[in-house]
Amino acid sequence: MENNAAALGGRQITMFDGFADAFRELGHDVKIYSNFLQGHIPKKEKLLDYHLAPNLSMDDFEFSYPIQRHMPEELPLREWSRGDLLLIPYLDYSWLGDYVSCPIVSWAIAQPGKWYPEHLTRIWTNSHTQKKLLGLDEARVVYAPHDYSLFRDQAKPWEERKIDVLVTAKYRHSWFGGKTEGAKILKDEIAEAETLYETGLNVVGIFLVKDRKDILELLDNVSFEHYINLPRRYVAGFMASSKVLFHPSTAESCSLMIYEGQNAGCIPIVRETGACREQMGDVGLVYTDFEEAKRRIKEVLKTGYNIDTSMKQGVKFDRVSNIETLKEELEYVKSQR
C-alpha cells in the first residue's frame, strides 16, 4: 500500500519499481492499494510512464479505497487478510495489525510517530546507516530491489558524454519547516549549479516538485538547461550522457539518484547526508563545502574518469545483486503465515 501514487519520491519509486515489480518478477500476485492525489504525475493513466516497472500494469493498482494513516473505515481489511504479505510504507501504519491477520512488513526509512512493533513480522530499511540512525535493532537491511539495467545499458563512454555536470534536486518544504524554508534551500542549490555553469561547464538540471508553481519563479532566470518532473527513463538518458552527478540535497536518507548515477557511470559528487557514504564507498566525493565540490568537479573533468568504477559500485545495489536476500525474507514471512 502507498498513500499517494501521484508522487514520484524515492519511497513511491521503491514501492512500485522496487518491491512490487520485483515481487511480480518472482512470480507472485501483486495488488497495489493507493490514493492518487496531487503530485509529480499529472494523470493516473500516465502513472507507469513515469516509472521503470516493466512487470507491472495498471491492473495491478487499486484506487477504490481511501488509504488513511489512522482510520480503518472503508479499507479492504478482509482482502488484505487473505494475502500472504501486506507491505506498508511507514511504521506508523502498523496499527493495521489490529484489523488484518496476514503478516505485515514495514518499510522504515524515517522516524515514526506512534507504532506497534508487535504487529510487524519484519521491518525492512534501506541501509545500515539508516538502521543505526533510527535505532531499530530489529530492522533488516534490504537494499530496495530496483532494476538499474537501463541506466547501465545506456551508459556512454566518458569521451562521448556531452554533459559535464548533471544537477539533481528536489523542492521539499516538510523537511525544513515550511514552503519559505524549503524554497530557500532549493534556491541555494540552484545558485550552486549556476556557479558551475558560469565557470564554463555544460550544466543540466533535473528538478522534482509536486506543484510546478513552487519552483517556476526560482528557475525564472536560470541560465543552464533544466527540466522538471521527468519520467525515470528520461533521467536514465541524461545520466548516460553526463560525466558528473552533482547531488546537493541535504534531505535524503538513501537517495536513489546516487544509485542511478553510479549505474549510469557518472562520478557522484554528493553533499553529506543520510547513507551517502555507505552508498558510494570509495567512489566519487562526499562533501560538506561547495568550494570543495567545485574543485573536485574541475579536477575530474580535466583528468577523466573510468566509468566502470562507478558502475561496479552501483550494481552492488541492483536487483540482480540483492534478489536472493529478498527471496529469503519472503520465505521467512511465508513461514509466519
Phi and psi in degrees as a GROMACS rama.xvg file:
@    title "Ramachandran Plot"
@    xaxis  label "Phi"
@    yaxis  label "Psi"
@TYPE xy
-153.079  137.436  GLU-2
-65.4374  -42.2063  ASN-3
-142.011  102.249  ASN-4
-74.5926  -9.74984  ALA-5
-79.5052  -15.377  ALA-6
-82.479  150.711  ALA-7
-124.271  36.8275  LEU-8
-77.6752  176.017  GLY-9
-60.272  -35.7001  GLY-10
-68.643  -43.5185  ARG-11
-63.2292  -43.0153  GLN-12
-61.4965  -39.4145  ILE-13
-66.2557  -42.5971  THR-14
-62.2055  -42.3305  MET-15
-91.0283  -61.9018  PHE-16
-70.4344  -29.0132  ASP-17
-86.4903  -86.2651  GLY-18
-67.4331  -51.8803  PHE-19
-60.6187  -44.7921  ALA-20
-65.9461  -38.834  ASP-21
-68.0691  -41.3495  ALA-22
-57.9211  -44.6337  PHE-23
-65.6829  -39.6068  ARG-24
-60.8291  -32.8414  GLU-25
-79.5161  -1.07468  LEU-26
98.2248  8.02092  GLY-27
-87.862  149.932  HIS-28
-74.9588  137.869  ASP-29
-130.961  136.768  VAL-30
-135.64  125.584  LYS-31
-105.89  117.155  ILE-32
-99.109  127.503  TYR-33
-158.327  164.894  SER-34
-94.3572  161.766  ASN-35
-124.877  94.5198  PHE-36
-106.26  -166.6  LEU-37
-64.3021  138.237  GLN-38
-173.107  -161.256  GLY-39
-74.6879  -26.6118  HIS-40
-96.8815  121.792  ILE-41
-72.8004  -33.5157  PRO-42
-136.854  144.779  LYS-43
-58.1831  -40.5241  LYS-44
-68.8056  -11.9796  GLU-45
-96.5752  4.15365  LYS-46
-51.4943  -54.6476  LEU-47
-75.6107  -12.4538  LEU-48
-66.6287  -24.7621  ASP-49
-91.4132  -12.1427  TYR-50
-109.648  165.504  HIS-51
-114.056  80.4737  LEU-52
-137.94  73.3409  ALA-53
-65.6122  -17.752  PRO-54
-89.7558  -4.68828  ASN-55
-103.563  155.988  LEU-56
-133.6  170.308  SER-57
-64.5623  -20.94  MET-58
-66.7301  -17.0045  ASP-59
-82.6255  -6.5374  ASP-60
-102.909  141.861  PHE-61
-127.843  115.442  GLU-62
-112.442  17.9018  PHE-63
-84.1105  -8.66889  SER-64
-122.36  140.74  TYR-65
-77.9874  108.465  PRO-66
-79.1262  109.594  ILE-67
-120.266  154.627  GLN-68
-75.3108  -32.3201  ARG-69
-134.798  15.2275  HIS-70
-127.488  119.068  MET-71
-79.7355  -15.8805  PRO-72
-58.1215  136.43  GLU-73
72.064  3.57941  GLU-74
-85.5352  150.069  LEU-75
-81.259  65.0059  PRO-76
-63.7205  -37.8339  LEU-77
-67.8475  -39.867  ARG-78
-60.9342  -45.747  GLU-79
-64.4593  -37.3266  TRP-80
-64.7362  -26.0617  SER-81
-80.516  -9.25602  ARG-82
-81.2723  168.308  GLY-83
-84.4353  -22.4561  ASP-84
-161.121  137.442  LEU-85
-114.746  113.825  LEU-86
-95.0612  120.213  LEU-87
-109.235  148.687  ILE-88
-86.6159  -9.89848  PRO-89
-140.271  152.508  TYR-90
-62.478  -28.3239  LEU-91
-60.1763  -25.0949  ASP-92
-78.4226  1.22211  TYR-93
-65.4204  -14.1798  SER-94
-59.0207  -18.3643  TRP-95
-62.2536  -18.5096  LEU-96
-61.4746  -18.5572  GLY-97
-74.7594  -13.3254  ASP-98
-124.964  -17.0756  TYR-99
-121.531  153.661  VAL-100
-107.822  -5.52327  SER-101
-80.8829  161.692  CYS-102
-61.0488  140.232  PRO-103
-115.411  129.665  ILE-104
-115.82  134.901  VAL-105
-112.987  133.417  SER-106
-81.934  124.994  TRP-107
-128.398  106.005  ALA-108
-128.495  2.95119  ILE-109
-141.156  156.335  ALA-110
-60.9467  128.325  GLN-111
-83.327  165.924  PRO-112
-89.3323  -114.71  GLY-113
-88.396  128.437  LYS-114
-146.28  168.8  TRP-115
-129.84  89.185  TYR-116
-59.6203  -26.7983  PRO-117
-65.977  -18.0269  GLU-118
-89.7452  -4.92955  HIS-119
-105.566  130.169  LEU-120
-77.6105  -37.0795  THR-121
-148.348  150.282  ARG-122
-118.951  125.317  ILE-123
-110.374  138.471  TRP-124
-133.099  167.038  THR-125
-87.8662  -8.42163  ASN-126
-168.804  159.92  SER-127
-65.4286  -34.2505  HIS-128
-59.8358  -48.4493  THR-129
-69.4742  -35.2475  GLN-130
-57.8114  -43.8801  LYS-131
-68.063  -43.1032  LYS-132
-63.338  -36.6186  LEU-133
-80.2856  -16.278  LEU-134
69.072  32.7834  GLY-135
-104.421  86.1801  LEU-136
-61.9976  -28.457  ASP-137
-81.395  -9.95905  GLU-138
-70.2238  146.101  ALA-139
-102.751  131.376  ARG-140
-79.5621  112.898  VAL-141
-124.983  102.134  VAL-142
-63.0668  123.914  TYR-143
-52.3951  128.859  ALA-144
-79.6871  63.6984  PRO-145
-78.9859  147.646  HIS-146
-100.234  105.712  ASP-147
-96.0121  16.5961  TYR-148
-62.0516  -32.2183  SER-149
-61.5127  -37.5722  LEU-150
-66.0611  -41.132  PHE-151
-70.5563  -40.7793  ARG-152
-64.004  -33.4528  ASP-153
-88.8356  -8.10906  GLN-154
-59.1345  126.24  ALA-155
-92.6639  155.862  LYS-156
-58.9306  152.48  PRO-157
-51.5425  -45.1221  TRP-158
-71.3792  -13.7231  GLU-159
-97.9342  -0.0719301  GLU-160
-83.3553  119.322  ARG-161
-89.8711  -19.6228  LYS-162
-92.6728  119.916  ILE-163
-70.9547  -48.5784  ASP-164
-134.982  121.359  VAL-165
-100.489  119.271  LEU-166
-101.048  128.669  VAL-167
-121.94  130.409  THR-168
-153.883  156.608  ALA-169
-122.638  149.082  LYS-170
-90.5741  116.749  TYR-171
-132.977  129.85  ARG-172
-111.768  -27.6727  HIS-173
-65.3168  -31.9407  SER-174
-68.7105  -27.2232  TRP-175
-115.022  7.75389  PHE-176
95.9553  6.78567  GLY-177
149.518  170.807  GLY-178
-64.3657  -39.4653  LYS-179
-62.2236  -45.5306  THR-180
-67.2575  -42.2086  GLU-181
-62.5956  -40.5299  GLY-182
-65.022  -36.2178  ALA-183
-64.8487  -42.878  LYS-184
-60.8791  -48.2974  ILE-185
-65.8577  -37.2894  LEU-186
-58.9921  -40.9277  LYS-187
-65.944  -39.4548  ASP-188
-66.7676  -39.9958  GLU-189
-64.0535  -39.1067  ILE-190
-62.7571  -37.1091  ALA-191
-64.4983  -42.2286  GLU-192
-63.2171  -39.9737  ALA-193
-62.9633  -38.462  GLU-194
-61.3184  -42.5207  THR-195
-63.3129  -40.774  LEU-196
-62.9893  -40.7592  TYR-197
-69.1045  -15.7748  GLU-198
-83.7139  1.01528  THR-199
102.309  6.55018  GLY-200
-85.1735  149.952  LEU-201
-82.8642  106.312  ASN-202
-112.226  135.575  VAL-203
-126.938  136.436  VAL-204
-111.459  139.281  GLY-205
-122.781  120.613  ILE-206
-121.491  146.631  PHE-207
-122.606  126.135  LEU-208
-153.976  136.864  VAL-209
-68.2383  -39.9732  LYS-210
-119.174  112.072  ASP-211
-57.0565  -28.0612  ARG-212
-61.7894  -26.1468  LYS-213
-72.1744  -14.6567  ASP-214
-121.686  -18.4538  ILE-215
-59.1475  -41.5684  LEU-216
-65.3676  -36.9406  GLU-217
-66.6083  -27.9888  LEU-218
-97.6474  2.2458  LEU-219
-57.6776  -41.6129  ASP-220
-110.999  18.8788  ASN-221
-71.4473  136.182  VAL-222
-86.8782  -29.4504  SER-223
-85.6274  158.12  PHE-224
-63.6277  136.789  GLU-225
-153.248  157.401  HIS-226
-139.79  153.628  TYR-227
-122.152  131.799  ILE-228
54.6597  56.3579  ASN-229
-78.8945  142.765  LEU-230
-58.7139  151.725  PRO-231
-62.9544  -31.1135  ARG-232
-65.2708  -30.6855  ARG-233
-75.2448  -36.3962  TYR-234
-58.0041  -42.796  VAL-235
-59.4486  -40.5251  ALA-236
-64.8763  -42.1923  GLY-237
-65.4489  -42.5599  PHE-238
-64.399  -35.9887  MET-239
-64.0357  -21.2241  ALA-240
-106.324  10.4959  SER-241
-112.345  145.8  SER-242
-88.0508  -47.2762  LYS-243
-117.362  134.01  VAL-244
-98.4547  114.257  LEU-245
-103.415  114.486  PHE-246
-123.64  93.9265  HIS-247
-89.6175  6.69221  PRO-248
-62.6733  141.301  SER-249
-107.753  10.802  THR-250
-131.441  59.8812  ALA-251
-131.879  144.445  GLU-252
-93.0661  -38.1157  SER-253
-164.689  81.2857  CYS-254
-63.1324  127.433  SER-255
-67.6214  -25.4113  LEU-256
-58.9941  -33.186  MET-257
-66.3735  -47.2235  ILE-258
-61.3379  -42.3421  TYR-259
-62.2159  -47.507  GLU-260
-61.8031  -41.5807  GLY-261
-62.7697  -46.0351  GLN-262
-65.6217  -24.8099  ASN-263
-84.7153  -4.07186  ALA-264
87.9294  10.9797  GLY-265
-75.5839  154.091  CYS-266
-90.6862  121.115  ILE-267
-85.1613  129.846  PRO-268
-115.82  107.345  ILE-269
-128.762  132.249  VAL-270
-67.4781  142.983  ARG-271
-60.4742  114.709  GLU-272
-168.638  148.215  THR-273
53.6215  -134.765  GLY-274
-97.1948  23.0342  ALA-275
-59.0332  -36.0416  CYS-276
-66.263  -39.6032  ARG-277
-64.5514  -39.2998  GLU-278
-66.7211  -41.2365  GLN-279
-91.7013  -23.2492  MET-280
58.37  -125.541  GLY-281
-96.8309  10.317  ASP-282
-94.1979  133.964  VAL-283
75.2123  -152.879  GLY-284
-139.995  129.813  LEU-285
-98.5595  122.35  VAL-286
-124.636  159.021  TYR-287
-118.977  -16.4377  THR-288
-121.935  128.42  ASP-289
-60.8403  -37.0039  PHE-290
-61.4884  -35.9487  GLU-291
-63.7934  -43.1043  GLU-292
-63.3123  -43.2481  ALA-293
-61.5504  -42.2926  LYS-294
-61.5981  -43.8838  ARG-295
-66.0638  -38.8502  ARG-296
-61.4132  -45.9065  ILE-297
-60.9372  -41.3441  LYS-298
-63.4888  -48.5395  GLU-299
-69.3327  -32.6826  VAL-300
-69.7556  -27.7574  LEU-301
-79.9809  -40.4419  LYS-302
-90.8812  -21.9109  THR-303
89.9021  174.935  GLY-304
-158.886  142.374  TYR-305
-86.9451  108.847  ASN-306
-63.9348  -24.0846  ILE-307
-62.0362  -27.2681  ASP-308
-61.3303  -45.9317  THR-309
-69.3661  -42.4578  SER-310
-63.6186  -37.7696  MET-311
-65.0122  -37.0068  LYS-312
-69.9053  -41.368  GLN-313
-64.9073  -38.9299  GLY-314
-68.1249  -17.6662  VAL-315
-60.3539  -25.3137  LYS-316
-106.285  8.11162  PHE-317
-79.5452  159.941  ASP-318
-54.9214  -39.3967  ARG-319
-60.9101  -27.7294  VAL-320
-90.8271  -17.3029  SER-321
-123.89  5.27338  ASN-322
-66.8201  -30.69  ILE-323
-67.1532  -37.7965  GLU-324
-60.9481  -42.7422  THR-325
-63.9165  -41.4968  LEU-326
-60.1275  -43.0903  LYS-327
-63.1525  -41.3778  GLU-328
-63.9394  -41.4039  GLU-329
-66.6097  -37.0046  LEU-330
-63.649  -40.5117  GLU-331
-64.011  -47.2382  TYR-332
-59.4164  -41.6224  VAL-333
-61.593  -36.7989  LYS-334
-68.3262  -17.7263  SER-335
-93.6083  0.513258  GLN-336
